[in-house]
Amino acid sequence: MKKLLITIIALLPVLAFGQSLDRQVIGSAGDYASAGNVQLSWTVGEVATTTESSGNLLITQGFQQPDGLVVGIQSPVSGLSINLFPNPTEDMLVLKLSSKDAKELQLQWFDMLGQVLGKMQTATVYGEYSHEYDLSYFAPGTYFLVMRDKQGRFIESIKVEKLN
């Protein structure tokens, strides 16, 4: 009996392990392809969270997308560079825009339900523009910073993860 108890106690650390969960998606179909430096992975039946378009190109992002930092985006608007960091964030978020030509942008925050959060902000970008957002009063979750031109046409939507 003592041998059994000692064996169980000796093997207990080996049998005890932490659980590690990776993001997974179960789809009825899917595939992966790459050509040069472009990679495409897709599934059918995945919930869409963001849709981006540029000309005749349409990309819908969903849960299969990897976690990561959105630190730089080359906007479909000619000459506009967008940097938003750190993402994910717990409180402060920095938006840096740069453009060689004067651009007037409308910036608006949305939650996952598409509800508007706060007032629309207007930013005139000529050269460098920087703004800090205090997200400490946002509940943890996913939010979107949507940019439009002064005529209200869609430019960019950036997903932001708010932690704690």
N, C-alpha and C positions, 0 to 999 in steps of 0.2 A: 504494500500500500504506500509506504514511504517512497519507494522507487517511482511509482506512478505519479505521485504528487510532485516529486522533484523533477521528473521528466516534463510534466505539464507546465510547471513554473519555469523551467529552462526553455521550453519551446514557446511560451506565451509571447515574449517579445518578437519572435520570428513570425508568429501568426497575426499579431496586431499590426495593422498598417492603416495609414490615413487614406481617405478617399480623395481621388483627384477626378474632377469633372471637366471635360473639355466641351466646348461648344459643338453641338451636333445638329444636323438637320436630317430628317427622314423625308425623302421625296420619292415620288413614284417613278421618276426618271432623272437622269443627270449625266454630265460628262465633263471632261477637262481637256483643254487644248491649249497649245502654245505655238507662237510663231515669232521668232526673233525675240524681242524684249516684251512682247505682249502675251499675257496669260488670261485665259477665260475659263471660269468654272461656273457651272450652272446646275440648277435643280428645278423640277416642276413641283408646284404645290407649296412653295415657300411664300411666307407673308412678305410683302414689299413694304419697305420703310421710307425710301426716298427714290424719286425719279429725276434724272438729269437728262437734258437734251442739248444738242448743239447741231444745228443744221438737220441732216437726215439721220444723225446718230442718236440713239435713245438707250440709256443705261438705267436699269432699276436695281437699286441696292437693297439687299435684305439681310437676314440673319446669318447667311453663309459668309458674309464679308468678315475679314479678320479684324481683331482688335488692333488698335494702333493709334499713333499720333497723327492728327491732321496739322501739319506744320507748314505746308505750302501748297497752294493750288494755283495753277495757271488758268485763269478765268477764260471762258469763251469770248468775253469782251476783250477786244484787241488791246494789248498793252497794260492790262490790269493784273497786278500780282497780289495775292491774298495770303496772309499768314495769320493763323489763329492758334494760340498756344497758352498754357499747356492743355492738352486734351487727351485724357479726361482731367477734370479739375475738381477741387474741393471748394474753391471760393473765387479767386481772381482769374480772369481770362483776358488775354491781350490780343487785340485785333490790330494788325499792321497791314495797311494797303499802300501800294505805290503805283503810280501811273505817270507817264511822260506827258499825257494830254489831260486836261481838266475833265473830271467826271463827277457828276452829282449822283449820289447813290441814296437809296432808301433802305434802311436796315430795320428788320423787325424780328422779334423772338417769338417762336411758337413752341407749344408742347406737343407730345405725341398724338394728341387728339385734334391737333390743328387749331387749338385755341390761341388767340393772340395774347402775349404777355407784355404788358407795358405799352408805352407810346412808341410810335414809329420815330426813328432817328434819321436825320438827314446828314450825310457826310459829303463834303466837297473834297475830292482828292485831286491834288495837283502836286506831283512830287511824292512826298511821304506823308502818310496820315496814320495816326496811332490813337487808339482808344482802349481804356481798361473797363471791363465789365465786372461788377461785383455780383457773382452768382450765389453768394452765401445764403441769401434768402430763398433761393430755389430749393425745392425738395429734391432729394436724390432721384435721378432719372435721366431720360434722353430728351434733349431739346434741339431746336433747329434755329440757326441764324440765317434768315433769308435776305438776300440782297436783290434789289431791283433797280433799274435805271430810273431817271426822273419821270419818264413816261409810264412807269409801273411795269415794264417788261422784265421778266425773270432773268436774273444773271447767274446766281449761285445759291445753293442751299448747303449749309455745313452742319453736320451732325455733331453735337457736343454732349459728352457724357458728364453729368454732374454726380460726384461721389459724396457720400456722407453729408 
